[in-house]
Amino acid sequence: MGKAKVRLDKDLMDKVKKYAEMSGYSSPEEFITHCLEKEIASIEESDSEEEIKKKLKGLGYIS
């Protein structure tokens, strides 16, 4: 599996590190991967493109 770099602001990365450790993940990267996989899976469960857009708007990803 290939890897890509993503930049996060320091405050968010500090939270990621804290919660990854508290939750028993082996690394912040593992925690981030799991969170993204869960979010993508919930979006993919949507019935239509319109429903996906509505969810993304609700999450603040698009306006």
HUZI-V222078 format. One line per field, one symbol per residue. psi: psi as a letter, one per 40 degrees, with the letter a starting at -180 (. if undefined). Layout:
BEGIN
psi->???
END
This chain:
BEGIN
psi->hiiiihhiidddddddddddddeeieidddddddddddddddddeididdddddddddeedi.
END
